[in-house]
Amino acid sequence: MYILFFVIGLLALLGQIFVEKGIFRKSLIVLSVASFLGLGYLAYQDAKAIETLNVQLTSANQDLDRLKKYEYVSRLTHTGSEQIFFYASDPNHPLIPQGLPEILIGTYEATDEFGSIAYKCDTTSQKKYSAAIKFNPDYPFSYLALAHCKKQSGEQDWLDHAHKALEIFEITTKIGGHHSEHDVALEVVQKLINEN
């Protein structure tokens, strides 16, 4: 389109040189002005399209950064590890990795042989959930556990923890290769919030 408008405008301008005064010359002037206005309009539309693309690209980059940020966390289970540990309640057990798993030892218990767990809501466990959040604020299971415990005890800030867990689980469940516990936890936190 640019070339078409440019050629028409250029021909109209050149035509004015060879045409004497009169209606035809005025028509060529109008045609050249219209062609260059058309070029300006196309340039304006392209600038708006580029601006829209830049906004979309910025948004996509932010989404990518968010996915990169939560990629590791998406593979972690409620134990704080990529594996589930039901056998160890001793933080000194040689198979318990350091970090989140070490912090979270003793905060949950198995409720069946299929991997279902229940979060403990005693004072020690709640302190451990808070410590896990300080250790890794992107780890969603601690927010879920605190939301569950605080809701049970009637504390008002339980919903803040539930919304934070929801926010993170909505990201981690979109990441390929995430642990299936994230899908279950997303449903649990949604149910917890909806029961409010």
Sequence and secondary structure as in RCSB ss.txt:
>XXXX:A:sequence
MYILFFVIGLLALLGQIFVEKGIFRKSLIVLSVASFLGLGYLAYQDAKAIETLNVQLTSANQDLDRLKKYEYVSR
LTHTGSEQIFFYASDPNHPLIPQGLPEILIGTYEATDEFGSIAYKCDTTSQKKYSAAIKFNPDYPFSYLALAHCK
KQSGEQDWLDHAHKALEIFEITTKIGGHHSEHDVALEVVQKLINEN
>XXXX:A:secstr
 HHHHHHHHHHHHHHHHHS SSHHHHHHHHHHHHHHHHHHHHHHHHHHHHHHHHHHHHHHHHHHHHHHHHHTGGG
  TTSSSS   S   TT TTS SSHHHHHTTSEEE STTS EEE  SHHHHHHHHHHHHH TT HHHHHHHHHHH
HHTT TTHHHHHHHHHHHHHHHTTSTT  HHHHHHHHHHHHHHHT 
